[in-house]
Every structure is written in C-alpha cells, then in structure tokens.
Amino acid sequence: MSDFEEIINTRRSIREYTNEDVSDELILKILKAGMQAPGSRLGAEPWEFVVIKNKDTLTKIGEIKPRVTNAPVAIVLVANIERAFYKTVWQQDMGAACENMLLEAVNLGLGGLWNGVAPDEERMIKIGKIIGIDDISDLKPYSIVTVGYPAEGWENKFMDKFDETRIHYESY
C-alpha cells in the first residue's frame, strides 16, 4: 500500500484530542493543502480560512458546534462568493478544500474533524458573527475543521468501508 493509500484508508473523524499544541508550521501545511484543492475554475477558488486557537473563541463556537470546544485549533473555512466563478457551486469547491486539509492532517500525524456549518443559514450567521463576518451575503462560513493530536482511543486507523453493492456500471 502506498503512503497516499494509507492516508486515505486510515483517516477517521477524530473527536477528541490531547492538550498538545499544534505548531503554526503544521497549521500552515494544512492550509496549503486546502488551497491545492481543485476548484470549479483555476484562479477563482472561493476559499479563505480563519485559524482559531483562542480558547474563549473556541468555547463560543463550541456553543454552536460542540466538538470545537476541546480542540487545540479550529480552522473556519469561509467561501468568498465574489471570487467564486460559478456562484451556485461554491460548496463543491469548499468541500474539496476541506477534504484536502483533513488528509494533510493525517499525513502530519494529526487528526481532524469536519464540522458542518453550511447550508444552515442560522448556523452560518452565528459562526460568522463570532469570526467577524456581519453579513453572510458574500462571505459564507462553510465548515470548521478541528485539528489536533488524537486522544487515546481516537487514532486514525483502517476501517473497511468498501461495499461492492453500492457500485453500478452504465446505469443505476
């Protein structure tokens, strides 16, 4: 199995972390991975990122998304609709960036969790206000990726999810 296959096959949703800090260097690598994601048009990728380490801010976000509270770092993915080429498919671009970030976290020996925000407008507004976005018309909080060192029992490990009955050829 290649390193890439191992990363894909062992990535799990990590919901508990140790208290160990995640270095700025590792966070930057995760952000770079997010920015390498495919978008609906080169140069028109809508993603922007808000990195949060402040415990008070993490607690505020945790009132809306509880799994954020105990993470050492959370990265809010924000879609800048003005930069999106196709204004109606920005969620697809953001999803690709989010998955790249989660895979890079595993590559770096970390764990991560995708915490959904969009399309729930009330949640988007609340998260937006916490991170300084007063109007979600053009800047839309999409998701929050929590990152940290997995706590005992929450390691990234292989779980066989393959189900051949879900594969269809030529038609459903």
C-alpha positions as a Markdown table, in Angstrom:
| # | Residue | x | y | z |
|---|---|---|---|---|
| 1 | Met | 0.0 | 0.0 | 0.0 |
| 2 | Ser | 1.4 | 3.4 | -0.9 |
| 3 | Asp | 1.7 | 6.2 | 1.6 |
| 4 | Phe | -1.2 | 8.0 | -0.1 |
| 5 | Glu | -3.5 | 4.9 | 0.1 |
| 6 | Glu | -2.6 | 4.6 | 3.8 |
| 7 | Ile | -3.5 | 8.2 | 4.5 |
| 8 | Ile | -6.9 | 7.8 | 2.7 |
| 9 | Asn | -7.6 | 4.5 | 4.3 |
| 10 | Thr | -6.7 | 5.4 | 7.8 |
| 11 | Arg | -8.3 | 8.9 | 8.0 |
| 12 | Arg | -11.1 | 9.0 | 10.6 |
| 13 | Ser | -13.2 | 11.7 | 12.2 |
| 14 | Ile | -11.2 | 12.5 | 15.4 |
| 15 | Arg | -13.5 | 13.9 | 18.0 |
| 16 | Glu | -11.1 | 14.0 | 21.0 |
| 17 | Tyr | -7.6 | 15.4 | 21.2 |
| 18 | Thr | -4.7 | 15.6 | 23.6 |
| 19 | Asn | -3.8 | 19.0 | 25.1 |
| 20 | Glu | -0.7 | 19.2 | 22.9 |
| 21 | Asp | -0.5 | 22.4 | 20.9 |
| 22 | Val | -0.3 | 22.2 | 17.1 |
| 23 | Ser | 2.5 | 24.2 | 15.7 |
| 24 | Asp | 2.0 | 27.1 | 13.3 |
| 25 | Glu | 4.2 | 25.3 | 10.8 |
| 26 | Leu | 1.8 | 22.3 | 10.8 |
| 27 | Ile | -1.2 | 24.5 | 10.5 |
| 28 | Leu | 0.3 | 26.3 | 7.5 |
| 29 | Lys | 0.9 | 23.0 | 5.8 |
| 30 | Ile | -2.8 | 22.1 | 6.4 |
| 31 | Leu | -3.8 | 25.4 | 4.9 |
| 32 | Lys | -1.6 | 25.0 | 1.9 |
| 33 | Ala | -3.1 | 21.6 | 1.3 |
| 34 | Gly | -6.6 | 23.2 | 1.4 |
| 35 | Met | -5.5 | 25.7 | -1.2 |
| 36 | Gln | -4.2 | 23.0 | -3.5 |
| 37 | Ala | -7.7 | 21.5 | -3.9 |
| 38 | Pro | -9.4 | 21.6 | -7.3 |
| 39 | Gly | -11.9 | 24.4 | -7.8 |
| 40 | Ser | -14.6 | 25.0 | -10.4 |
| 41 | Arg | -12.2 | 27.3 | -12.3 |
| 42 | Leu | -8.5 | 28.0 | -11.8 |
| 43 | Gly | -7.9 | 31.3 | -10.1 |
| 44 | Ala | -11.5 | 31.6 | -9.0 |
| 45 | Glu | -11.3 | 29.4 | -5.9 |
| 46 | Pro | -13.5 | 30.9 | -3.2 |
| 47 | Trp | -11.8 | 29.6 | -0.1 |
| 48 | Glu | -10.5 | 31.7 | 2.8 |
| 49 | Phe | -9.6 | 30.5 | 6.2 |
| 50 | Val | -9.8 | 31.8 | 9.8 |
| 51 | Val | -7.5 | 30.0 | 12.2 |
| 52 | Ile | -8.6 | 30.0 | 15.8 |
| 53 | Lys | -6.5 | 28.9 | 18.8 |
| 54 | Asn | -8.0 | 31.3 | 21.4 |
| 55 | Lys | -9.8 | 29.1 | 24.0 |
| 56 | Asp | -12.6 | 31.7 | 24.6 |
| 57 | Thr | -13.4 | 31.8 | 20.9 |
| 58 | Leu | -13.3 | 28.0 | 20.6 |
| 59 | Thr | -15.7 | 27.9 | 23.5 |
| 60 | Lys | -18.1 | 30.4 | 21.8 |
| 61 | Ile | -18.0 | 28.4 | 18.6 |
| 62 | Gly | -18.5 | 25.2 | 20.7 |
| 63 | Glu | -21.9 | 26.5 | 21.9 |
| 64 | Ile | -23.0 | 26.1 | 18.3 |
| 65 | Lys | -20.7 | 23.2 | 17.3 |
| 66 | Pro | -19.8 | 21.3 | 20.5 |
| 67 | Arg | -16.9 | 19.3 | 19.1 |
| 68 | Val | -14.9 | 22.5 | 18.6 |
| 69 | Thr | -14.6 | 23.4 | 22.3 |
| 70 | Asn | -11.8 | 21.0 | 23.2 |
| 71 | Ala | -9.8 | 21.2 | 20.0 |
| 72 | Pro | -6.4 | 22.9 | 20.2 |
| 73 | Val | -7.1 | 24.6 | 16.9 |
| 74 | Ala | -10.1 | 25.2 | 14.6 |
| 75 | Ile | -10.0 | 26.4 | 11.1 |
| 76 | Val | -13.2 | 28.0 | 9.8 |
| 77 | Leu | -13.5 | 27.7 | 6.0 |
| 78 | Val | -15.2 | 30.7 | 4.5 |
| 79 | Ala | -16.4 | 31.0 | 1.0 |
| 80 | Asn | -15.8 | 34.3 | -0.6 |
| 81 | Ile | -18.6 | 34.3 | -3.2 |
| 82 | Glu | -17.2 | 37.3 | -5.0 |
| 83 | Arg | -14.2 | 35.2 | -6.0 |
| 84 | Ala | -16.2 | 32.1 | -7.0 |
| 85 | Phe | -16.5 | 31.6 | -10.7 |
| 86 | Tyr | -19.7 | 29.6 | -10.5 |
| 87 | Lys | -21.8 | 31.3 | -7.8 |
| 88 | Thr | -24.0 | 28.3 | -7.3 |
| 89 | Val | -21.5 | 25.5 | -6.7 |
| 90 | Trp | -19.1 | 27.1 | -4.2 |
| 91 | Gln | -20.0 | 24.3 | -1.7 |
| 92 | Gln | -18.2 | 21.8 | -4.0 |
| 93 | Asp | -15.1 | 23.9 | -4.1 |
| 94 | Met | -15.1 | 24.3 | -0.3 |
| 95 | Gly | -15.7 | 20.5 | 0.2 |
| 96 | Ala | -12.6 | 19.7 | -1.9 |
| 97 | Ala | -10.5 | 22.1 | 0.2 |
| 98 | Cys | -11.9 | 20.7 | 3.4 |
| 99 | Glu | -11.1 | 17.1 | 2.5 |
| 100 | Asn | -7.5 | 18.0 | 1.4 |
| 101 | Met | -7.0 | 19.6 | 4.8 |
| 102 | Leu | -8.2 | 16.5 | 6.6 |
| 103 | Leu | -6.0 | 14.3 | 4.6 |
| 104 | Glu | -2.9 | 16.5 | 5.2 |
| 105 | Ala | -3.7 | 16.4 | 8.9 |
| 106 | Val | -3.3 | 12.6 | 8.8 |
| 107 | Asn | -0.2 | 12.9 | 6.8 |
| 108 | Leu | 1.3 | 15.1 | 9.5 |
| 109 | Gly | 0.4 | 12.7 | 12.3 |
| 110 | Leu | -2.6 | 14.7 | 13.4 |
| 111 | Gly | -6.3 | 14.1 | 13.5 |
| 112 | Gly | -9.2 | 16.2 | 12.2 |
| 113 | Leu | -12.9 | 16.6 | 12.1 |
| 114 | Trp | -15.2 | 18.1 | 9.5 |
| 115 | Asn | -17.8 | 20.2 | 11.4 |
| 116 | Gly | -20.5 | 21.2 | 9.1 |
| 117 | Val | -21.8 | 24.8 | 9.1 |
| 118 | Ala | -23.4 | 25.4 | 5.7 |
| 119 | Pro | -26.1 | 25.3 | 4.4 |
| 120 | Asp | -27.8 | 26.0 | 7.7 |
| 121 | Glu | -28.2 | 29.8 | 7.4 |
| 122 | Glu | -28.7 | 30.4 | 11.2 |
| 123 | Arg | -25.5 | 28.5 | 12.0 |
| 124 | Met | -23.7 | 30.4 | 9.2 |
| 125 | Ile | -24.8 | 33.7 | 10.7 |
| 126 | Lys | -23.8 | 32.7 | 14.3 |
| 127 | Ile | -20.4 | 31.4 | 13.3 |
| 128 | Gly | -19.9 | 34.4 | 11.0 |
| 129 | Lys | -20.5 | 36.9 | 13.9 |
| 130 | Ile | -18.0 | 35.1 | 16.1 |
| 131 | Ile | -15.3 | 35.4 | 13.5 |
| 132 | Gly | -16.1 | 38.9 | 12.5 |
| 133 | Ile | -18.4 | 38.5 | 9.5 |
| 134 | Asp | -21.6 | 40.5 | 10.0 |
| 135 | Asp | -23.2 | 39.8 | 6.6 |
| 136 | Ile | -23.1 | 36.3 | 5.0 |
| 137 | Ser | -24.2 | 37.5 | 1.6 |
| 138 | Asp | -20.6 | 37.4 | 0.1 |
| 139 | Leu | -18.6 | 35.7 | 2.9 |
| 140 | Lys | -20.2 | 32.4 | 3.9 |
| 141 | Pro | -18.9 | 30.2 | 6.7 |
| 142 | Tyr | -18.9 | 26.7 | 5.2 |
| 143 | Ser | -17.3 | 24.4 | 7.8 |
| 144 | Ile | -14.9 | 24.1 | 10.7 |
| 145 | Val | -12.0 | 21.7 | 10.6 |
| 146 | Thr | -10.8 | 20.9 | 14.1 |
| 147 | Val | -7.2 | 19.7 | 14.3 |
| 148 | Gly | -5.0 | 18.2 | 17.0 |
| 149 | Tyr | -3.2 | 15.1 | 18.2 |
| 150 | Pro | -5.7 | 12.3 | 18.6 |
| 151 | Ala | -6.5 | 11.3 | 22.2 |
| 152 | Glu | -6.1 | 7.7 | 23.2 |
| 153 | Gly | -8.8 | 5.6 | 21.5 |
| 154 | Trp | -9.3 | 8.1 | 18.7 |
| 155 | Glu | -6.3 | 7.2 | 16.5 |
| 156 | Asn | -6.5 | 7.3 | 12.7 |
| 157 | Lys | -6.9 | 3.6 | 11.8 |
| 158 | Phe | -8.1 | 1.5 | 8.9 |
| 159 | Met | -11.8 | 0.6 | 8.9 |
| 160 | Asp | -13.0 | -1.2 | 5.8 |
| 161 | Lys | -16.0 | 0.7 | 4.5 |
| 162 | Phe | -15.9 | -0.8 | 1.0 |
| 163 | Asp | -19.3 | -2.1 | -0.1 |
| 164 | Glu | -19.5 | -3.5 | -3.6 |
| 165 | Thr | -23.3 | -3.4 | -3.7 |
| 166 | Arg | -23.0 | 0.4 | -4.0 |
| 167 | Ile | -21.2 | 0.3 | -7.3 |
| 168 | His | -23.2 | 0.5 | -10.5 |
| 169 | Tyr | -22.0 | 0.3 | -14.1 |
| 170 | Glu | -23.5 | 2.2 | -17.0 |
| 171 | Ser | -26.8 | 2.7 | -15.2 |
| 172 | Tyr | -28.3 | 2.5 | -11.7 |
